[in-house]
């Protein structure tokens, strides 16, 4: 029997019992839908981390007081806070003096403060204090005006670069450039407005005010740890720059050869490894649990196919009596179970896609549906149908035509 003929017979059998076929497919539909939704959420989260969190600049890495390992628990973070030394401007200058594979070094600090302008007040606004080159390192772009210069940082000027949310709320109907706002009661001149950055997990990235680091340290005090951003001279020298930064920090902190780092070097790979470490097991477990419904769907298909074989015993006998071979009967029933399951997989993917879009639109939870996952879901659902149909197809194929015809009389 040609394969196309087997498909035509399978489609005719499925359409001949529409309600039963649909009820049979429910297990596969829900199984595929739940697996695809889980995959969509996981892939969306991974892409979100890559874009919003792990993307820290081209050939860039960060040096922090804490390492990513210190965030594994509250106890380890508190221990690191007590144990680790602050990163200071002297450390920043040591990076700059090192040269070698290190091309550029920027520094940051920050706090939350109150921003006021013409009777409008914004509480708990992020005050970003940076060196002037951080705009290039972090690829900050101005929607209007400019970022502050090195000269303004060196001379401790009271100038600021504000985020899109701050500009919208304070200057709803006016141009913010050259206006004077008050940051925790101190006057600052607005010289630039940043392009919108969007949000991370529902938290706006545009509610900030950036001021020169030297100005910030003079006003808020220098007894605080800085965050350092470092850029290597090239992609090839990236690891060399990391090694040099580690040498600088270990030397300045006077660590022995066998002593553990009391600082953190944060790279995109390190962020992704932490993400995989935390969520990898959860991802596997979630997909494993939701896949159980696919097994249930396969059992349902097997049961229905067995019932179908029993109901169609006379049909099988007639087909075999006029020359159909065992392989033809086997092919017919395997095509029916596989096609049945494939339809269920397609419907499940459609439902999962709509749910993922609904989640993305109504919440801040990111979703993504890669074609690889769609293809894998269709292959798995077809495989479930194929495996589930083997035994019923085998029973149908081995029926004796005379006994089959006699059974229906």
C-alpha positions in Angstrom: 0.0 0.0 0.0 1.4 3.4 -0.9 2.1 5.7 2.0 -0.3 8.4 0.6 -3.1 5.9 0.4 -2.5 4.9 4.1 -2.7 8.7 5.0 -6.0 9.0 3.1 -7.5 6.0 4.9 -6.3 7.4 8.3 -7.8 10.8 7.6 -11.1 9.3 6.6 -11.2 7.2 9.8 -10.4 10.2 12.0 -13.1 12.4 10.3 -15.6 9.6 10.5 -15.5 9.8 14.3 -14.8 13.5 14.9 -16.0 13.6 18.6 -14.2 10.5 19.6 -11.0 11.6 17.8 -11.1 15.0 19.6 -11.6 13.4 23.0 -8.8 11.0 22.3 -6.5 13.9 21.5 -7.2 15.9 24.7 -4.3 14.2 26.5 -1.8 14.9 23.8 -3.2 18.5 23.3 -2.8 19.4 27.0 0.5 17.5 27.3 2.1 19.4 24.3 0.5 22.7 25.4 1.9 22.5 28.9 5.3 21.4 27.8 5.5 24.2 25.2 4.3 26.8 27.7 7.0 25.8 30.1 9.6 25.9 27.3 8.3 29.2 26.2 8.6 30.8 29.6 12.1 29.3 30.2 13.4 30.4 26.7 11.8 33.9 27.2 13.5 34.2 30.6 16.9 33.1 29.2 16.6 35.6 26.3 15.5 38.3 28.8 18.6 37.7 31.0 20.9 37.7 27.9 19.4 41.0 26.7 18.7 42.9 29.9 21.1 41.6 32.5 24.0 39.6 31.0 24.6 42.2 28.3 27.1 44.4 30.1 28.9 45.9 27.1 31.2 44.8 24.3 34.4 43.2 25.7 33.3 44.4 29.1 33.2 42.9 32.6 32.5 44.2 36.0 34.4 44.2 39.3 32.2 44.2 42.4 32.6 43.8 46.2 30.6 40.6 46.0 30.9 37.7 43.7 27.9 35.9 42.2 28.5 33.0 44.5 27.9 35.3 47.5 24.3 35.7 46.4 23.6 32.0 46.8 22.0 32.7 50.3 21.4 35.5 52.7 24.0 34.1 55.1 26.8 34.0 52.5 25.9 37.5 51.3 26.1 38.9 54.9 29.4 37.0 55.5 30.8 38.5 52.3 29.6 42.0 53.3 31.5 41.7 56.6 34.6 40.0 55.1 35.2 41.8 51.7 36.9 45.1 51.4 35.3 48.1 49.7 36.4 48.9 46.1 37.7 52.4 46.1 38.9 55.1 43.7 42.4 54.0 44.4 41.5 50.5 43.0 40.0 52.2 39.9 43.2 54.2 39.4 45.3 51.0 39.8 43.2 49.4 37.0 43.9 52.4 34.8 47.6 52.3 35.6 47.8 48.6 34.8 47.3 49.1 31.1 48.1 46.0 29.1 44.9 44.3 28.0 42.8 46.8 29.9 41.7 49.6 27.6 39.2 51.6 29.7 37.9 51.7 33.2 34.8 53.3 34.6 33.3 53.5 38.1 29.8 53.7 39.5 28.0 54.2 42.8 24.4 54.8 43.7 21.7 55.4 46.1 18.0 56.2 46.3 16.8 59.8 46.7 14.1 62.3 46.2 13.9 64.4 43.0 11.9 67.6 42.8 10.9 70.2 40.2 8.3 72.9 40.3 6.2 71.2 43.0 6.5 67.7 41.5 8.3 65.2 43.7 9.6 61.7 42.8 10.6 59.6 45.8 12.9 56.6 45.8 14.5 57.5 42.5 17.8 55.8 41.6 20.7 58.2 41.7 23.4 56.8 39.5 26.9 58.3 40.1 29.4 57.4 37.3 32.5 58.5 35.7 31.9 60.2 32.3 33.1 57.2 30.2 30.4 54.9 31.7 28.1 56.3 29.0 30.3 54.7 26.4 30.9 51.5 28.4 27.2 50.9 29.1 26.2 52.3 25.6 23.9 54.9 27.1 22.3 57.0 24.3 20.9 60.5 24.7 17.4 61.2 23.5 18.1 64.9 24.0 21.2 66.8 25.1 24.3 64.9 26.2 25.9 62.9 29.0 28.3 64.9 31.3 32.0 65.2 30.4 35.2 64.2 32.1 35.9 67.8 32.8 32.5 68.2 34.6 33.3 65.1 36.6 36.8 66.3 37.5 35.5 69.7 38.7 32.5 68.2 40.6 29.9 70.1 38.6 26.2 69.9 39.7 24.9 68.6 36.4 22.7 65.6 35.7 21.5 63.2 32.9 17.9 62.0 33.6 16.0 58.9 32.5 13.0 59.0 30.3 10.5 58.3 33.1 11.9 61.1 35.2 11.7 63.5 32.2 8.2 62.5 31.5 6.9 62.9 35.1 8.8 66.1 35.9 8.6 67.9 32.5 5.3 66.7 31.0 4.8 69.7 28.8 8.2 71.4 28.7 11.8 70.9 27.6 13.9 69.5 30.5 17.2 70.7 29.1 19.0 73.5 31.1 16.2 73.3 33.8 17.2 73.1 37.5 16.0 70.1 39.5 16.7 69.4 43.2 18.2 66.0 44.1 17.8 65.5 47.9 17.6 69.3 48.2 20.6 70.1 46.1 20.3 72.0 42.8 21.4 70.3 39.6 21.2 71.4 36.0 19.7 69.0 33.5 22.0 68.6 30.5 20.6 65.4 28.9 17.8 62.9 28.7 18.4 59.2 28.1 16.6 57.1 25.5 14.1 54.7 27.0 15.6 51.5 28.2 12.4 49.6 29.1 11.9 47.5 32.2 13.4 44.4 33.9 10.8 42.1 35.4 8.3 45.0 35.6 10.8 47.4 37.2 11.5 50.5 35.1 15.1 51.1 34.0 14.3 54.7 33.1 13.6 56.1 36.6 17.1 57.4 37.3 19.2 60.5 37.5 22.9 60.2 36.6 25.4 62.6 38.2 29.2 62.9 38.1 30.9 60.4 40.5 33.1 63.0 42.1 30.1 65.2 42.8 28.3 62.3 44.4 31.2 61.3 46.6 31.6 64.9 47.8 27.9 65.2 48.7 27.1 61.7 49.9 30.5 60.7 51.3 33.3 58.5 50.0 33.0 55.6 52.4 31.2 53.3 50.1 32.1 50.5 47.7 32.3 51.3 44.0 31.2 49.1 41.1 33.9 49.1 38.4 33.4 48.4 34.6 36.4 47.3 32.6 36.8 47.0 28.8 39.5 45.0 27.2 41.5 46.2 24.2 39.9 43.5 22.0 37.8 40.4 22.1 41.0 38.3 21.9 42.5 40.0 25.0 39.2 39.7 27.0 40.4 36.9 29.2 43.8 38.6 29.6 42.1 41.7 30.9 40.1 39.6 33.4 43.3 38.0 34.6 45.0 41.3 35.0 42.1 42.8 36.9 42.2 39.8 39.2 45.9 40.3 39.8 45.4 44.0 40.6 42.7 43.3 43.1 44.5 40.4 44.8 47.6 42.5 45.0 45.8 45.5 46.5 43.9 43.3 48.9 47.1 41.4 49.8 45.8 38.0 49.3 48.0 35.0 49.6 48.3 32.3 46.8 45.9 30.0 48.5 43.4 32.6 49.7 40.1 33.0 48.0 39.1 36.2 46.1 37.3 38.6 48.4 35.8 40.4 45.4 33.8 39.5 42.4 34.5 39.6 38.7 31.2 39.5 36.8 31.1 38.4 33.1 28.1 37.6 30.9 29.2 33.9 31.0 29.2 34.0 34.8 25.7 35.4 34.9 24.5 32.8 32.4 26.1 30.0 34.4 24.4 31.2 37.6 21.1 31.3 35.8 21.6 27.8 34.5 22.6 26.6 37.9 19.6 28.1 39.6 17.0 27.4 36.9 18.4 24.4 35.0 17.1 21.8 37.5 13.8 23.6 37.7 13.5 23.6 33.9 14.3 19.9 33.6 11.9 19.0 36.5 9.1 21.2 35.1 9.4 19.7 31.6 9.6 16.2 33.1 6.5 16.7 35.1 4.4 18.2 32.3 5.6 15.5 30.0 3.7 12.9 32.1 0.5 14.1 30.4 2.0 13.1 27.0 2.4 9.6 28.4 -1.2 9.6 29.5 -2.2 10.9 26.1 -0.3 8.0 24.5 -2.1 5.4 26.6 -5.5 7.0 25.7 -4.6 6.7 22.0 -3.5 3.1 22.4 -6.8 2.2 24.2 -8.9 4.0 21.5 -7.0 2.3 18.7 -7.6 -1.1 20.3 -11.3 -0.3 20.4 -11.1 0.8 16.8 -9.5 -2.5 15.8 -12.3 -4.4 17.6 -15.0 -2.3 15.9 -13.4 -2.7 12.4 -12.7 -6.4 12.5 -15.0 -7.0 9.6 -13.3 -4.2 7.6 -9.9 -5.7 8.3 -11.2 -9.2 7.2 -12.6 -7.8 4.0 -9.4 -6.0 3.1 -7.2 -9.0 3.8 -9.6 -11.3 1.8 -9.1 -9.2 -1.3 -5.4 -9.1 -1.1 -4.3 -6.7 1.6 -1.1 -7.8 3.3 -0.2 -7.7 6.9 2.2 -4.8 6.2 -0.7 -2.9 4.6 -3.0 -3.2 7.6 -0.1 -2.4 9.9 0.7 0.7 7.9 -2.9 1.8 7.9 -3.4 1.7 11.7 0.1 3.2 12.4 -0.7 6.1 10.1 -4.0 6.6 11.8 -2.5 6.7 15.4 0.5 8.9 14.3 -1.7 11.3 12.4 -4.1 11.5 15.3 -1.4 12.4 17.7 0.2 14.8 15.3 -3.1 16.7 15.0 -3.2 16.9 18.8 0.4 18.2 18.9 -0.5 20.9 16.4 -3.5 22.0 18.3 -1.5 21.9 21.6 1.2 24.2 20.0 -1.4 26.6 18.8 -3.0 26.8 22.3 0.5 27.2 23.9 1.4 30.0 21.5 -1.8 31.9 22.3 -1.2 31.4 26.1 2.4 32.6 25.7 1.2 35.8 23.9 -1.4 36.4 26.5 1.1 36.1 29.3 3.5 38.4 27.5 0.8 41.1 26.9 -0.9 41.0 30.3 2.2 40.5 32.6 5.9 41.4 32.7 6.9 37.8 32.3 8.9 37.4 29.1 8.1 34.5 26.7 9.7 33.1 23.6 8.7 30.2 21.3 11.7 29.0 19.3 11.1 27.0 16.1 13.3 24.2 17.5 10.8 23.7 20.3 7.9 23.7 17.9 9.6 21.1 15.7 10.5 19.0 18.7 7.0 19.1 20.0 5.6 17.9 16.7 8.2 15.1 16.4 7.5 14.0 20.0 3.7 14.0 19.5 4.1 12.0 16.3 6.4 9.6 18.1 3.9 9.2 20.9 1.2 8.3 18.4 3.5 5.9 16.5 4.5 4.0 19.6 1.0 4.0 21.0 -0.3 2.6 17.7 2.2 -0.3 17.4 0.4 -2.8 19.5 -3.1 -2.1 18.1 -1.7 -2.1 14.6 0.0 -5.4 15.2 -3.2 -7.0 16.5 -5.1 -5.8 13.5 -2.4 -7.0 11.1 -2.3 -10.6 12.6 -6.1 -11.1 12.4 -7.1 -14.1 10.3 -9.4 -12.9 7.5 -11.8 -15.8 7.8 -12.0 -15.4 11.6 -12.4 -11.7 11.2 -15.3 -12.0 8.8 -16.9 -14.7 11.0 -16.6 -12.4 14.1 -18.9 -9.8 12.6 -21.6 -12.2 11.4 
